[in-house]
Amino acid sequence: MKIAGLQKTTLLDFPGKVACTVFLAGCNFRCPFCQNGEILDGSHSDIGEEELFSFLDKRKNLLDGVCVTGGEPLVQADTEVLLEKIKERGYAVKLDTNGSFPDRLAKLCERGLIDFVAMDIKTCPARYAAVAGVKTDTEKIRESAAFLMGGKTDYEFRTTVVKELHRPEDFIRIGQWLKGAKRYFLQNFKDSEFVLRKGLSPCSDAEMQSFKRLLLPYIPNTLIRGEQG
């Protein structure tokens, strides 16, 4: 298990929980706006399992949950074992995923190893490769989304919006695809020195609001990350 990092406390990443965030190395996407480029090849490992579980044992009365993110956590075959050990310690688990491993996602949810899923929606299916940075099997993305929308595990969909990568019509198509979704967040891109592709920029507040309005007829519970609703 390649654990690339640990954020010891977060009040934002897991809805309703005081949590920590565990970063797993490796990803099958190369999104140009990714902030975690140094861990994508899967070789990065900053913390051992023993150290992680020692930390979790000591924080049992202070933390409610563990966010497991990446990279793409489901790239690693032994993520299931990691989640088992976290759940054995009484923690709720949130998984961040790009949705490209629907079978693994379904298995983990059906085993009760995941309490909340945040699935990234890169863009509308027709333009996925341009935003994910690699050729993408969008049928697997659709399968993961359909599983979450029809299943019992709590979830949200979310899209990081980048001025150079997203167009108004993309959000109409996303809305048509995910019509009736429980919860959908737009989150504006933030530039940093770690982003994979230089020269990308965030959208204006007005642009973000216009994208939200395009989605609302299809997904009434669409919010811009950080706004109240």
Phi, psi and omega per residue, in radians:
M1 nan 2.089 3.134
K2 -1.685 1.845 3.114
I3 -1.775 2.006 -2.988
A4 -1.546 -0.261 -3.127
G5 3.095 2.928 -3.137
L6 -2.499 2.125 2.959
Q7 -1.699 2.056 -2.889
K8 -1.282 -0.436 3.123
T9 -2.600 2.352 2.989
T10 -2.496 2.376 3.069
L11 -1.795 -0.030 -2.993
L12 -1.933 -0.545 -2.925
D13 -1.360 -0.448 -3.067
F14 -2.135 1.857 -3.060
P15 -0.924 2.169 3.077
G16 1.367 0.118 -3.074
K17 -2.230 2.563 2.850
V18 -1.566 2.112 -2.943
A19 -2.412 2.982 2.890
C20 -2.006 2.876 -3.141
T21 -2.155 2.198 3.117
V22 -1.851 2.175 -3.135
F23 -1.740 2.068 3.085
L24 -1.700 2.459 -3.082
A25 -1.382 2.629 3.049
G26 1.780 2.449 3.060
C27 -2.752 2.533 3.103
N28 -1.634 -0.058 3.056
F29 -1.861 2.868 3.055
R30 -2.395 1.048 -3.112
C31 -1.051 2.250 -3.066
P32 -1.027 -0.475 -3.075
F33 -1.629 0.117 -3.085
C34 -1.071 2.361 3.140
Q35 -1.620 -0.108 -3.023
N36 -2.039 0.723 -3.046
G37 -1.010 -0.505 -3.068
E38 -1.244 -0.242 -3.094
I39 -1.919 0.032 -2.979
L40 -1.253 -0.483 -3.091
D41 -1.391 -0.106 3.038
G42 1.516 0.003 -3.087
S43 -1.602 -0.230 -3.021
H44 -1.411 2.196 3.113
S45 -2.556 1.942 -3.076
D46 -1.827 -0.276 -3.044
I47 -2.492 2.388 3.136
G48 -1.493 2.824 3.132
E49 -1.067 -0.699 -3.125
E50 -1.056 -0.725 3.119
E51 -1.155 -0.719 3.124
L52 -1.071 -0.853 -3.070
F53 -1.251 -0.511 3.020
S54 -1.100 -0.754 3.089
F55 -1.063 -0.823 -3.117
L56 -1.116 -0.652 3.114
D57 -1.112 -0.659 -3.114
K58 -1.313 -0.410 -3.050
R59 -1.756 0.248 -3.024
K60 -0.986 -0.606 -3.105
N61 -1.618 -0.009 -3.096
L62 -1.954 -0.503 -3.108
L63 -1.973 2.558 3.083
D64 -1.741 -0.533 -2.991
G65 -2.577 2.969 3.102
V66 -2.258 2.176 3.027
C67 -1.609 2.220 3.119
V68 -1.933 2.036 -3.023
T69 -2.380 -2.962 -3.103
G70 -2.597 -2.429 0.089
G71 0.917 -2.786 3.051
E72 -2.111 1.879 -3.040
P73 -1.017 -0.515 -3.057
L74 -1.431 -0.010 3.019
V75 -1.132 -0.668 -3.094
Q76 -1.413 2.256 -3.062
A77 -1.152 -0.492 -3.076
D78 -1.682 0.295 3.053
T79 -1.051 -0.610 3.123
E80 -1.021 -0.748 3.137
V81 -1.143 -0.715 3.107
L82 -1.030 -0.798 -3.130
L83 -1.137 -0.661 3.087
E84 -1.000 -0.799 -3.095
K85 -1.188 -0.600 3.090
I86 -1.182 -0.791 -3.135
K87 -1.143 -0.622 3.099
E88 -1.025 -0.455 3.139
R89 -1.548 0.070 3.027
G90 1.552 0.197 -3.125
Y91 -1.547 2.537 2.895
A92 -1.313 2.603 -3.081
V93 -2.131 2.272 2.965
K94 -1.942 2.329 3.117
L95 -1.990 2.265 2.960
D96 -1.682 2.298 -3.098
T97 -2.578 2.692 3.033
N98 -1.578 -0.030 3.028
G99 1.437 0.172 -3.058
S100 -1.546 0.020 3.102
F101 -2.196 1.197 -3.030
P102 -1.079 -0.618 -3.128
D103 -1.155 -0.783 3.118
R104 -1.132 -0.738 3.131
L105 -1.045 -0.841 -3.125
A106 -1.083 -0.746 -3.124
K107 -1.070 -0.785 -3.107
L108 -1.163 -0.695 3.102
C109 -1.162 -0.770 -3.103
E110 -1.176 -0.451 3.061
R111 -1.415 -0.074 -3.131
G112 1.332 0.377 -3.110
L113 -1.552 -0.154 -3.132
I114 -2.247 2.324 3.120
D115 -1.776 -0.419 -3.096
F116 -2.664 2.368 3.122
V117 -2.086 2.264 2.951
A118 -1.900 1.931 -3.100
M119 -1.835 2.189 3.083
D120 -1.300 2.256 2.997
I121 -1.871 1.878 -3.006
K122 -1.220 -0.735 3.121
T123 -3.045 -2.903 3.071
C124 -1.233 2.652 -3.042
P125 -0.927 -0.624 -3.066
A126 -1.163 -0.364 -3.065
R127 -2.036 0.325 -3.008
Y128 -1.050 -0.780 -3.071
A129 -1.055 -0.628 -3.110
A130 -1.140 -0.539 -3.075
V131 -1.727 -0.573 3.108
A132 -1.361 -0.307 3.083
G133 1.473 -0.027 3.131
V134 -2.533 2.842 3.010
K135 -1.105 2.319 -2.968
T136 -2.229 2.384 3.022
D137 -1.461 1.644 -3.040
T138 -1.237 -0.291 3.069
E139 -1.137 -0.604 3.094
K140 -1.204 -0.672 3.077
I141 -1.077 -0.804 3.116
R142 -1.066 -0.688 -3.115
E143 -1.127 -0.744 3.113
S144 -1.114 -0.768 3.140
A145 -1.096 -0.761 3.139
A146 -1.129 -0.673 3.102
F147 -1.061 -0.823 -3.126
L148 -1.118 -0.744 -3.102
M149 -1.183 -0.444 -3.117
G150 -1.829 -0.004 -3.028
G151 -1.778 -2.946 -3.070
K152 -1.798 -0.185 -3.109
T153 -1.415 2.306 3.119
D154 -1.128 2.594 -3.030
Y155 -2.747 2.902 2.892
E156 -2.493 2.638 2.934
F157 -1.801 2.649 -3.130
R158 -2.658 2.554 3.114
T159 -2.260 2.199 2.977
T160 -1.437 2.100 -3.008
V161 -1.700 2.192 -3.114
V162 -2.140 2.265 -3.037
K163 -0.961 -0.725 -3.073
E164 -1.385 -0.216 -3.005
L165 -1.969 -0.357 -3.026
H166 -2.058 2.494 -3.119
R167 -2.162 2.741 3.142
P168 -0.948 -0.729 -3.094
E169 -1.137 -0.409 3.084
D170 -1.064 -0.686 -3.068
F171 -1.323 -0.531 3.012
I172 -1.098 -0.776 -3.135
R173 -1.193 -0.644 3.045
I174 -1.086 -0.782 3.125
G175 -1.046 -0.746 3.105
Q176 -1.111 -0.682 3.141
W177 -1.177 -0.807 -3.001
L178 -1.832 0.467 -3.098
K179 -0.909 2.262 3.126
G180 1.493 0.109 3.129
A181 -1.025 2.626 -3.064
K182 -1.157 -0.703 -3.017
R183 -2.781 2.314 -3.117
Y184 -2.427 2.226 3.141
F185 -1.995 2.388 2.880
L186 -1.744 2.276 3.088
Q187 -2.220 2.225 -3.052
N188 -1.283 2.419 3.088
F189 -1.030 2.459 3.021
K190 -2.128 2.175 -3.109
D191 -1.348 2.648 3.048
S192 -2.794 3.017 3.138
E193 -1.227 -0.254 -3.059
F194 -1.631 -0.138 -3.086
V195 -1.083 2.452 -3.072
L196 -1.079 -0.769 -3.114
R197 -1.956 2.191 3.108
K198 -1.351 2.708 3.052
G199 1.611 0.063 3.083
L200 -1.443 2.746 -3.078
S201 -2.501 2.706 3.098
P202 -1.348 2.909 3.054
C203 -1.558 2.801 3.052
S204 -1.293 2.862 3.084
D205 -1.036 -0.680 -3.139
A206 -1.124 -0.710 3.106
E207 -1.134 -0.729 3.115
M208 -1.080 -0.737 3.120
Q209 -1.144 -0.617 3.126
S210 -1.192 -0.657 3.086
F211 -1.152 -0.701 3.097
K212 -1.042 -0.778 -3.130
R213 -1.086 -0.567 3.104
L214 -1.192 -0.520 -3.100
L215 -1.492 -0.523 -2.999
L216 -0.981 -0.645 3.113
P217 -1.085 -0.424 -3.095
Y218 -1.742 -0.691 -3.105
I219 -2.252 1.565 -3.068
P220 -1.006 -0.529 3.137
N221 -1.624 1.000 3.042
T222 -1.757 2.256 -3.131
L223 -2.304 2.699 2.945
I224 -1.607 2.239 -3.069
R225 -0.940 2.199 3.130
G226 1.810 -0.354 3.084
E227 -1.527 2.727 -3.121
Q228 -1.458 2.502 3.109
G229 -3.135 nan nan
